[in-house]
Amino acid sequence: MSSEPVRAEWLSTTQLKSTAARHFAEFCQQNFAAVSNQAHFDPHLYKEAAQWVLERLEQASSLGEQG
């Protein structure tokens, strides 16, 4: 694990179109800050998982599956 601080700029809500994706990103921003200092926390895995969910939420919104 690296000693440099973990950043979450990738969780910006400005590019997100769906409400669900924005809410999820806001949750992740708070959660990321809370868990990033825990032992065994993998920021790369967290980012990968969160981005996958955000992509799916945006896709669902464009298909009219959710708001």
The 8 nearest C-alpha neighbors of each residue, nearest first, counted from 0:
[[1, 2, 41, 39, 40, 3, 38, 42],
 [0, 2, 3, 4, 5, 41, 42, 40],
 [3, 1, 4, 0, 5, 36, 35, 38],
 [2, 4, 1, 5, 0, 6, 36, 35],
 [5, 3, 6, 2, 1, 35, 36, 7],
 [4, 6, 3, 7, 35, 42, 36, 1],
 [7, 5, 8, 4, 9, 32, 42, 31],
 [6, 8, 9, 10, 5, 28, 31, 11],
 [9, 7, 10, 11, 6, 28, 5, 12],
 [8, 10, 7, 11, 46, 6, 50, 12],
 [11, 9, 8, 7, 24, 12, 28, 27],
 [12, 10, 9, 13, 8, 14, 24, 15],
 [11, 13, 15, 21, 14, 10, 24, 25],
 [12, 14, 11, 15, 16, 21, 10, 24],
 [15, 13, 12, 16, 11, 21, 17, 10],
 [16, 14, 12, 13, 17, 21, 20, 57],
 [15, 17, 14, 18, 57, 20, 21, 60],
 [18, 16, 20, 19, 60, 57, 15, 66],
 [17, 19, 21, 20, 66, 22, 16, 15],
 [20, 18, 22, 17, 21, 23, 66, 56],
 [19, 21, 23, 17, 53, 22, 18, 56],
 [22, 20, 24, 18, 12, 23, 19, 15],
 [23, 21, 25, 19, 24, 20, 18, 26],
 [22, 24, 26, 20, 25, 21, 19, 27],
 [25, 23, 27, 21, 26, 22, 10, 20],
 [26, 24, 22, 28, 27, 23, 21, 29],
 [25, 27, 23, 29, 24, 28, 30, 22],
 [28, 26, 30, 24, 25, 29, 31, 23],
 [29, 27, 25, 31, 26, 30, 24, 32],
 [30, 28, 32, 26, 27, 31, 33, 25],
 [29, 31, 27, 33, 32, 28, 26, 34],
 [32, 30, 28, 34, 33, 29, 27, 35],
 [31, 33, 29, 30, 35, 34, 28, 36],
 [32, 34, 30, 31, 35, 29, 36, 37],
 [35, 33, 31, 37, 36, 32, 30, 40],
 [34, 36, 31, 32, 37, 33, 40, 5],
 [37, 35, 34, 38, 40, 33, 32, 5],
 [38, 36, 34, 40, 35, 39, 33, 41],
 [37, 39, 40, 36, 35, 41, 34, 0],
 [38, 40, 41, 37, 0, 36, 35, 42],
 [41, 39, 38, 37, 35, 42, 34, 36],
 [40, 42, 44, 43, 39, 45, 35, 0],
 [43, 41, 45, 44, 46, 40, 35, 5],
 [44, 42, 46, 45, 41, 47, 48, 40],
 [43, 45, 47, 46, 41, 42, 48, 49],
 [46, 44, 42, 48, 43, 47, 49, 41],
 [47, 45, 43, 49, 44, 48, 50, 42],
 [46, 48, 44, 50, 45, 49, 43, 51],
 [49, 47, 51, 45, 50, 46, 44, 52],
 [50, 48, 52, 46, 51, 47, 45, 53],
 [49, 51, 53, 47, 52, 48, 46, 54],
 [52, 50, 48, 54, 49, 53, 47, 55],
 [51, 53, 55, 49, 54, 50, 56, 48],
 [52, 54, 50, 56, 55, 20, 51, 49],
 [55, 53, 57, 51, 52, 56, 50, 58],
 [56, 54, 58, 52, 57, 53, 59, 51],
 [57, 55, 53, 59, 58, 54, 20, 60],
 [56, 58, 60, 54, 55, 59, 17, 53],
 [59, 57, 55, 61, 60, 56, 54, 62],
 [60, 58, 64, 62, 56, 57, 61, 55],
 [59, 61, 63, 57, 65, 62, 58, 64],
 [60, 62, 58, 63, 59, 57, 64, 17],
 [63, 61, 59, 60, 64, 58, 65, 57],
 [62, 64, 60, 61, 65, 59, 66, 58],
 [63, 65, 59, 62, 60, 66, 61, 58],
 [66, 64, 60, 63, 59, 19, 56, 62],
 [65, 18, 60, 17, 19, 64, 63, 59]]
